[in-house]
Every structure is written in structure tokens, then in C-alpha cells.
Amino acid sequence: MLNRMPARLTVLLALILLPVVSIQAQEPVTIGTEHTIQSEVLNEERSYFVALPESYSWSKDYRNYPVVYILDGNWYFAPFATAARQLAADVSPHIPEMIIIGVSNDGQRVRDASPTRSLIGYEGLKDEGYGASGGGDRFLDFLKKDLIPHIEATYATSGYRLLAGYSFNGLPVLHSLFTRPEMFGAYIAIDPSQWWDDFVIYKRAADTFGTRTFENKALYLATQSEPYPVQHFPTAGDLTNVADILNAANPVGLHWAHKSYSGDNHHTLQLTAFMDGLKHVFNGHKPTLETLYTRPEVIGAQYEALSTRLGTTIHPNEGAINFMGHNLMSYLKRPDLEKALVHFRLNTKSYPGSANAWISLGLGLKAAGEQNQAATAFERALAIKPDNQTAQRELQALSGPREN
């Protein structure tokens, strides 16, 4: 009996400790971080959220990222940031990796989102809850003078910015395009509250779209298709009116699209519309599988065309191109070293400051028997990261007589 006690005690202790170990092993899933900034414009502290690209930690020293600012960040930062990351992932991403900023409304949604002052709500009746309205211009000034300079001084940003907002916060998206077009390159307005202040946004859209050009600008307008019951929402009106103005004016230089979401209403289209908006802005970013596997030589021109339209430089995803190079060189049953080298060279052209890009090119050149060129590529990698063991090892292996 005494001989059996230690074993039984061991089992008993394990059963007792098991729940504790399981609890301690749990880790929260982190999407981003929360921060605050003291606004000189608003004279108040404001909170915001930041989600960085997965590649940011190792590539921020040699590359810059576009930034998307999401209004109502306290509600939509997490789902929108996750969606944007997914669209930028894998071998044929729809969009580039981006820094994602969620701007919290901090209890000032009515004040900050409304471009004009009005006390008339969506029911067409006076509502004192809109007493703080009319602060839209100051809020955009906060973004322009406080938050954006802070973000661009803190993170590796490219200078290309997008603004996305839903419902009442779709108003500042359009208001920004009309009054401060230099702030953002692209705008995603998700079922904006077009009824506000007797449809004032229609008047501004008509005045703006018919008289201005919008070089390198993009706009995606999403609206619902399910009508509101008019007995409760007499101001609902025709929610495609801004789209009608766009169709009539067809503003020069504006890459725009409108979609009315069949089967969705105001409360269900947010995430789908945001993703569609990103795809529209970066239309032309996603390489086809045919291109990746058999025509990689045209990828550079594809991204040059996208960059020209956007007015900013967009490169292919470094990780995706690197994967395709190694896939074509080593992993496929029918490898194509020539095509692999096209991918590797594209990465060194797009990211000359990436040691990994030069190492991959060196490995490809070595496999092709180009020892001198391979050694040069490894030397370029070591110039960037002198302690890189792979480059050191490969150079040492090539240190004998080189013949090409």
C-alpha cells in the first residue's frame, strides 16, 4: 500500500494542478494596441487604436506602409483590422499590407461626424440629442493637424492614406473629400447618413463633383437596398442620390464605384462593404495565379500601373513574391528556376534594403550555377545585416574559385 501511494499522489496532484496549468497557458489574442493623444485642436484627450502589419517588426527599417483611418474605431477597429489583414495575406493579396488606425468617437460621435448644425433627426423630427452637432470641420482639423502628423512621425508610413466611415461617420468621409481632398487618397463611405440636415450632403456633392477634378483619388460608396418603413423614417428618401450625382457628373480623375447591397440593410453591410471598398481602391493589386506561376515578368508593370493611378508607390508583397520564388525553385514537382529568378530579382528591385530578398536571389543564382552573381547577392545581404548567418555561410561555401 505504501509503495503505491506516491503514484496515486502524483496522479492526484496532476489532476489538481491541471486546471491551473490550463488557465495559466491561455493567452489573449491581440489585434492591436490602444493609445491616447492630446488634441490641440479639440482641446481634449482622444483615444485611438493601432494594428501593425505582420511584417512590420522586421521590415519597418526599409519599407513604408499606407495607412487606413477607421472612424468609430471603438466599434469597428477589431473587425475591420482583421478583414484588412486577411485581404493583404497569402500569395495573391487583394491589397497591400497597411497600418490600421481606429479613431474612437470618445462619446462625441454626433459633434464630430456632423458637417453642419441641425436638430432634426432621421425621423424628421426635432431631437435635442443633436444639440452638439456641427463639429465636423474641427474633427477633420484634429485628424489633419494632430493625429495624422503624430502617426506619421511614429510609424513607417508611406504618406498614402485612406479614410473609412459608416453611417453617421460616413458623413466626414464625404465631407473630407469635398473640403480637404489633400488629406486622403481614398475614401470608403459605408451607407452614410445622407438624410442629415435636409440632405445637405447632396447639395455639396452636386457642387463638388460637377466642378472639380480628382487626380489620383478613389471613392467607394456603399448603400443598403432594404428600405426603411416610411411611417417611421420619412427622411430615408432615395439613398442612392449621391451615386446618382456621381453618375451624372462622372468627376474627372476620380476612381469611384457605388454598390447597393441586395439582401443587406443598414445594420448588416458594414464589414462586407469595407472589404469591397478596399478591393475597389486597390483594384489591380491582386496578381492572378497564371501571372504568378507562368508570367512573373509582367508583375512589375502591373504594380507600376496601380501606383500611377493611386499617385503613390505600391510594391508587390515581399513575402508572397519570396514564397513564389522558392516554390518555383524547390517545392514544385516541375520546378522552373528561370521564373523563380524573376521573382527573386523583382523583390530586390522592390525592397533593396531587405537582406532576405538578396539572400533568396543569391540562393537562386547559386542553383543556376551563377556563382559570382550569387556571391554578390550574399555580399549585399551582409552589407545590410552583417551578422546574418545564412549569408555568411553561403559566402564561405562560395569562397573557392568561381566559374560562371
N, C-alpha and C positions, 0 to 999 in steps of 0.2 A: 504493500500500500504506500509506504513512504517513498519507494522508488518511482512510483507513478505520479506523485504529487508535482514534481517540477514540470512535467509535460503538461499536466492539466492546468497548472498555474500559468504556464506560457500561453496556452490556448485562451484561457480566461482573460489574461491581460491583453492579448491581441484583440479579442472581441470588444473589450472595454475601450481600448485605445483607437480602434478602427474609425469610429465616427469622428474623433478628434482629428486624426490624421487627414481624413477626407475633407473636413471643414478647412483645415489649415492649407490644404493643397489648392483650394479654389482661388482663382484669380479673376478680377473683373475684366471684362472686355472693354478696352479703351478705344474710343473713336477719335477723340481729340482732347483739347485742354481748354479750360475757361480762364479768361483774363479780364482785367478792367483797365480803363483808360480815363483820365480826367479830361473832359472836353472843355476847351476854352470857348468854343462857340456856344455850346449849350449851358455852360457853367454848371455842370453836373458830372458825376461819375457814371460811365456807361460800361456795360459788360459785353464781351464778345467771345466767340469760340474759334479755335483753330484746329484744323486737321491737315497734317502734312502728308505729302505723297510717300509711299513706301520706300521709294528710292532716295528720299531727301537726305537721310543721315549720311549716306556715302557719296552723294553726287552734288550736294549743295555748293561745294567749292569750285565746280567747273560748269554748272548749268543753272539756268533760271527758269522759273515756273510762272505760268499765267495764274491769276487769282480770280476766284468767283466769290462774290459777296452775296450772301443769302439773308434776306430780311426775315423777320420773325424767327431769328436763329434759335431762340429758346424753345420753339416748337419743331422747326424743320431742319435744324443743323444735322442731327443724327441721321435721319433717313436720306436726306439729300447728299450728305457727305459720303455715305455708304454707297449710294447709287452712282455717284460720280467716280468713286474709286473703281467700282466694277466696270463701268464703261471704259475706263482707262487701262484695264487689266488684260492679260493674256496676249496671244501672239498677233491678233489683228484688232487693236483697240479702236473704238469709235472716236475717242477724244484724247488729247494729251493729258498726262498727269498734271494735276493742278493743286495749288494751295487753296483750301476751302475755309472761308471766314463766315461764321454765323453771327449776325448782328442782332443782339437781343433787343426786344422792344422796351424792356425795363419799365413796363407799365405805362408807356407813353405812346402806344400804338396810334390812337386817334390823333394826337397832336402831331406826331412825326410823319404820318403817312399822308395826311390831307394837304393838298396843294393850295386850298382856299379855305376860308372860314364859312361854315354853314351849320345850321342846327336841324336840318331836315335829314331824317334817316331813310333807310331803304324802304320803309313803309310809306314814305311820302308825308310823314307827319313830323311835327316839331319834337325834338328829343334833346333835352338838356345834357344828355351824356356826351354830346358832341361839342360841348362848350369850350373845350381846349383845342378845337380844330384850327387848322390854318398854319401849322408849323412846318410844312413840307420843305420850304426853302431853307430854313435853318437846319433841318435834319440833313439835307443834301450838303449844306456847307460843313456840317460836322463830318460827314464822310470825306469830303474833299480836303478839308484843312486839318482835321485831327486824325481820323482813323487811317485813311489811306497812306498818308506820309509815315505814320507810325509802323504800319505793316510793311511798307517798302523799305524802311530803314532797319527792320528787324529780320526779315526773311529774304531769301534769294528769289526775288520776283523779277519777272520779265518786263513789267510795265503794261502788259495786256490784261485788261480787267473786264469781268462780266458782272452784271447785276441781275439778281433774280428775286422776284417777289410775288406773293399770292394774295388774291382777294383785295382787302383794303391796302395791303402793302404792294399790290401791283400798280397802284397809282404813282408812287415815287419812281418806279421803274420807267414809266412813260414820261413822267414829269422831268426826269433827269435827261432823257433823250431829247425832249423838246427844249430844255433850257440850259443844259450843261453837257452838250454832246462830247466834249473833250474828256469827260471823266471815265467813260467806259467804252469799250469797243463793241460790246454785245449786251443785249437786253432780253430777258425772259420774263414776260408778263403773263402770269397764270390766272386766268379769269379775274382780271382786275375789276374793281368796283366802279364800273363805268357810270353808274347812276349818280355818283357823288355830285352834289351842288348843281342839280339840274343839268347833268351830263356835260359839265364844263370840260371834261377831257375830250369830248367830241369836237368842241369849238377849237381847242388848242391843236388837236390832231389835224383838223382841216387847214388851220392857219400855217402849220409847220410842214406837213407832208407835201403840200402843194407849192411851197415857195423855196424850200431848201434842198441842198444835195447832202448826201450822207456817205462820203467816201469811206470805205473800209468799215462800215457799221453793219451790224446784224441785229435783227429783231425777230423774236418768236412770240406770237400771240396765241394763247390757248383760251378757248371759251367752252362753256358747257352747252350741251344740246337739250337737256331736260328743262322744260320751262317751269318757272315758279307759278304757284297759284295766284292769279292776278288779284283776287279779292284781298289777299294779304300783302302782296308785293306789287302795287300799281306802278312803281318806278322801274320794274325789271326791264321793260321795254325790249328793244332788239339788241341783244348782247353781242351781235356781230358788227355793230355800227362802225367801230374803229377799223375793223377789217374792210368794211365797205369803202371807207375813206382811203385806206391803203390801196385797194384795188383801183379806185378812180384816179388817184394821184400817181401811183407807181413811182415812188420817190427815187431819184437818180442816185445810184451808188448803194442803196440800202438792200442788203440781202435779207429779205423778210419772208415769213411764212405765217399762215394762220391755220389753225385746226379747231374745228368744233367737235368735241368728243362725244361720239354716239355711245349711248349706254352709260355715260357718266354724268354726274351733276357736280355742282359747285363743291361738294364735300368729299368727292371721291377721285378727282382728276389730278391732284397735286403732284404726286410722285411720277406718274406716267408722263404728265406734261413737262415736268422738269427734265426728265431724261430725254424726251423728244426735243426739247429746246436745246439741250447740249449737242445732240446729234445734228440738229439744223445748223447751229453756229459753226460746228467743225465738220460740216459736210465735205467729204473729200479726204478726211484724215484716215479712215479705215482702209488698209490695203486688202485686196482680195487674196484668197489663198492661191489662186492662179498666179498672181503677181509675186507673192512671197516665194513660191516654190520654183517657178519657171521663168519669171521676168523681173528679177530684183533690180535690174539696171534701170527700170523706169520709176523706181520708188523716189529717187531724189527729185525728179521733175514733178512728181505728184505733190510732194510737200512744198516745193517752190511755188506751185500754183496756189496752194492753200495759203501760204504765207503772203503772197501778193494780194489775195482777196482780203485777208484779215488785217493787213498792214503791220504784221509782226512776224518774227521768225519762228516757225514751228518745225521741229525736227522729228523724225521717226522715233518711236520709243526705243531707247537704248537696249533695254532688257529683251524686248521682242526680237530686235534685229540680231542681237548676240545669240539668242536661242536658235533663230533660223540658221545662222551661220554654222553653229555646231551641229545642228540637226542634219543639215545637208552634208556636212563634212564627215560625221561619225556615226549618227544614230540610225539613219535610214538604211534599209537593206539595199537600196540603189542610190548610193551617195553621189553627189555632184560637187566636187571640190571647186570647180570654176565658179559656180553660183555661190558657194559658201564664201569665197573670197570677195565677191561683190558685196555681200552683206557686211563682212568684216571691214572692208575699205569704207563703206558708207558710214559705219559707226565712227571710225577715226576721223572722217571728214566732219561729221555732225558734232562729235564730242572729242576734240583733240586733247582736252585736258583729262580724259579718262584713261587711267593706267590699264584698266580691264579691257578697254577697246583695243589698245595696242598689243596687249598680250594675246588676245584672241586672233588678231591679224598675224602676229608672229607665229602662232601655232599653225594657222592655215598655210602660211608661206613655207614653214618647215615641212608640213605634209606634202606640199607641192615641190619640194626639193630646192626651194629658193633660199638657200642658207644665208647669203649675205643680206638679203632683204629682211629675212626673219630676224637676224641679229640686230639690224637697225630698229626694227619694231620693238624688240625687247629693250633695247637701249632707251628708246623713247619712253617706255613704261617706267624704267628705273629713274629717268630724269624727273618723272612726276612723283614716283614713290620709291625712293632709294632703298627701302627695306623690304620691297616686295620679293618674297622668296621664290615665287614661280618664275619671275623674270630673271632673277639671279641664277636659278638652277638651269634654265633654258640657255642662258648666255654661256654658262660654264660648259654645257654639253656641246655648244657650237664653237668652243674656243679653239678647236683644232683647225686644220686647213679647210678653207671654204671653197667649194666648187659649185658654180651655177651653170 
